[in-house]
Each structure stands twice: as C-alpha cells, then as structure tokens.
C-alpha cells in the first residue's frame, strides 16, 4: 500500500513527463496523499529514502530511456519490499524499459506495484507542430495519468512485462556502445547560431548532464544525451542541428526546470 506519504523522482526533457507528474500529484493530493518531488538529475540514488513508497517518471528514448536515467535507476539501493511505481511518456512505442526496469528493481528487493506508459506529443525534432492534435494528446494523456493514480491508490495496478521482447530490445537499445555512438553522432552536431544567441546561458543551466559550458557563447562537449532541452527551450531558437529543420516543442516554461522546487508537497 502507498500510505499517506510518497516520494516522486522524475526527469523531463521538454515537459511532457512533468505535465504527467503534476497531474498525478494533483490526484494524489485530492486523496490526502502528500508527495515530495525530486529531480533525478539532482538526486543521489544511493541516498533516497527507501522506507517511503516512491514513484519514478521519465521519457522514453530509443525505445528505452536516457542513459543517465538508467544509471540512476540501476544505482538505487537494495530494499525490503518498498513499494515503487513507474510512469513514462512516449511518442508511440517502447519495448525496452518496462520489463527490464521491473527486473532490475525486483532483484533489488522492491515491490513493483504499477507501470503506466502515456502517449504525449512528439518532441523529437518535429518538422511541424499541430497544436490541436498536441492538445488532444495532452488531454488524453493527463486523463490517463489521473486514472492511473486513482488505481494506484486503490491497489488496482500491475507491472507487466513481455520477457522475450523486452529482453531482446533491451540488449539492443541499452547497449552502452550503441547509445554512446548515437548520442555522440547527433550531440556533436548541436551548435549555436551566434548572430541569434543572446548569451543568456539558459541552455547550460538546463542541461541535466552538465555538457554545456557557457563562455562567450555556449560550448557543447561529448556527453550529450539528446534530451532535447537546449534545442527546445532556447528563447531565440539559436540552438540548432545544422542541416535539420525542426520546430521547437516544449510543454512547460523553462522556469519550471530552473526553479529548485515546484512548490508541490
């Protein structure tokens, strides 16, 4: 059972996951459950409170999730049946996260009580933005998030997995060598149009893996994980991948990531 207090650890690239988390917190709060929210990129996984039930939220990337999120999950301490639930946001499909994550957590001693995947608007270098279609996806996604939360509270959730599909895709999608090659190939291309850049440093502040140094202009190094934050939140659309045309997509305002807390407890 969840009890009256839970912790919620989340990562969100462009805001889709954060919208879902905030909707879930609203539903938890309406049922008298207090929630403390933590950013994965600012949290030491070895120091989390394993005496309190908790949730994990993150976006799907490459059929799985971002390497630094996986590293956080794999570094969680051992527990004795601490209830844990997960929610992810995705464009269409994932096959290498729900099952493999359950295996990792179950082997560490956690009680995996619920998993939910929610379709949200495309944030991967979209060529066009259909506001009406995106609004429909957000509305449906938040409705599903609220229903999932109510089911968690009532104990009517499960964490299913497809062993063979998950295992095969996991070894392909979560292969560190493959992921590094993909990220480096694309991440190295990220650049700034200096004639547009206003030198605000927001891209550097938002980077969850501290890959961007702000000097006269931002400079990208070699640990980019393609989380889309710098590309999506630049206020003057100066962060680009040369040769790729895309529209900026963001589901929340940048201040929701730069604030230390979201004021939700």
N, C-alpha and C positions, 0 to 999 in steps of 0.2 A: 504493500500500500504506500501511497505517496505521503500521507500525513499532512501537516499544516504548513510545512516549510520545504521549499526545494531550491536548489541552485540550478542555474541555466548557463551553460558555456556555449558561446556562439562565434562563428565567423561569417561575415557577409562581405562580398566583394562590391557589388553595385547597389545593394539594398534590398534585393528580393527576400533573402533569408531574414534580414532584420524586420521587414514587414510581417513576416510569418511569426517570428518570435514575439513581437509586440502584441500581435493578435492573440497568441497563446497566453501571454502574461495577463492580458485583459480578461480572458476567460477564467484563468486560474484565480485571479483576484476577486472576480464576481462570485466565486465559490468559496471564498475565505482562505485561499491558499496563498501565502506570501512567497514571493520569488525574488531571489538575488541574482542579478545578471552580471556575467563576466565575459570579457572579450578573450577569445582563445589566444590571440597574438600577444596579450598582456599577462597571460596566466602561466605559472609554473605548474605543469601537470602533476608533478610529484608532491605538490603541497595542497592539492584540493581536499576538501572535507569529504571523506568517504563515509562519514556517519550520517550524512544527509542525502536523500534521493536527489538525483540530478538529471538534467536533460542536456543533449548535445545537438547543436544545429549548425548546418554548413551547406554550401552549394555543391552540386555535382560538377566535376570537371573531368573530362576524358573518361567518362563512364564510371569514375570513382570520385575522388576529391583531391584537393591540392596537397602536395607532399608535406607542407608544414602542418596542415591539419592532421594528416595521417600520423605524423611524428608525435603530435600532441596526444592523439588517441592511444598510440602504442606505448607511450610513456606513462600512462595513468598507473597509479599504484595498485597493488593487489587489494582485494576487498573480500568481505564475507557477506555476500548476498545483498549488497547495496542496490536498491532499485535504480535502473537507468533507462531512459528512453531517448530516441533519436528522431530527428526530422531533417529532411534535406529538401532543397529546391532544385529544380532541373528544367531544362528546355523541353525534353521529350522522354528520355530513357536513361536508366542507369542499370548496370549489371554487375558492378564490381565493388559495391560498398555495403549494401545491407547485410548480406550473408557473411562476407569476410569480417565486417566490424563486429557482428554478433559473436563470431568465433573468437576473435581477439578478446572481447570483454568477458565472455563466458569463461574462457580459460583463466582470466584474472580473478574470477570469483564473483562477478557482478550478476545481478538478476535482470536480464534484458526483458523489460515488460512491454515495450511497444516501439514500432518503427513506422514511419509515415513518409511518403515521398509526394511532393507537391509540385505540379507544373506551374511555372511562372513565366513572365515574358522573356524572350530571348535577349541576353545581354552580351552575346559573343559576337562582337563586331557586326551588328546588324546593318544591312545596307539601307533599309527603310524602317521607319517607326510608324506602326499603325496604332495610334492612340486608342481607338475604340476597341480594337482586338486586345491590346495590352490591358486595358481597364477591365475587360471581361475576364481575362485570365487572373488578374489580381483579385477581383471579386470572388471568383470561384475558388481560388487558392486560399484566401482568408477564411472563407466559409468552411473549407475542408480542415484548415488548421484549428478552427474553433470546435468543430465536431470531434476531431481527434483528441483535443484537450479534454473535452467532456467525457469521452470514452476512457481516457487515461485515468481520470478522477474516479470513474465508476468501475475501473478494473476490467474493462471490456476491450482491451487491445492485445495484440500479439506481435511477435517479431519473427516473421517467417523468412526463410531463405531457400534458394534453389541451388543445392550444393554443387552440381556439376557446372552449371552456367556461371555461377558466382566464382568458383574456384578458377576456372579457365580464364575468364575475363580479368580476374584479379591479378593473375600472374602476367598477363599482357599489359594491363593498364597501370598497375602499380609497380612495374619493374623500374627501379631507380634509374637505370641506364637509359631506358626509353624515355622516361619523364624528363630527365635532365637534357636529353637531346632535343626533345620537343620544346621545352622551355627556353633553352639557350638559343635555339634556332630562331624562335619568334621574339624572345625577350631582347636579344641583341639588336633587333631591328627598331625597337622603340626609340623614338627621337623627339626632339622639340623643335618647333619652328620658332627660331629666335626672334623673328620680326613680329610674332604674335605674343610671345611669352611676356608676362608682366612680372615675372620673378617673385611670385607670391610664396613659393615653396610648398604649396598645398600637396603637390604630388609626393614630395619627400615625406611630409607629415603623415600621409595616408598609407604609405607602403607598409604592409604588415611584416615584411622580412628585411626592412632597412636596406633595400637595394638601391635607393636613390639618394645621392649626395647633392645638397643644394649649395652650389658655389655661385659664380655669377649667373649661371644657368644650371638647371638640373642635369645631373650625370647619372646614367644607369650603369650598374655593374653586372656581374654574372650570376646573380642568384634570383633573377626574376622568375616568378611562378605564374605569370599571366593571369593574375586575379582580376584584372580589368579596372582597378580603382583609378590609377593615374590617367588612363585613357578616357574614363567615363566622367571624372569629376573636375578635370581642368576647366576653370571658369571661362577661358577664352578659346578652348578647343585647340590648344597649341601642341598637345602631346599626340603624336601620330605614329603609325607604322607605315613608312614610305611605300607607296605602290598599292596600299589598301584603302579603299573608300568605305567609310562606315559612319553611321550616325551615333552620337553619344546617347547611351541609355543609362539612366540612374533612377532608382525607385525612391530614394530619400535625398535629403540635403546633406552636403558634406559635413556640416556641423554635427550631425548625429554620429559620425565616426571620430571626429576630433575631440568631442566632449569626453571627459574622463568617465562620466556616468550618464545614464539616460534618464535618471530620475524615476526608475521603476523598481520598487521594492515590495 
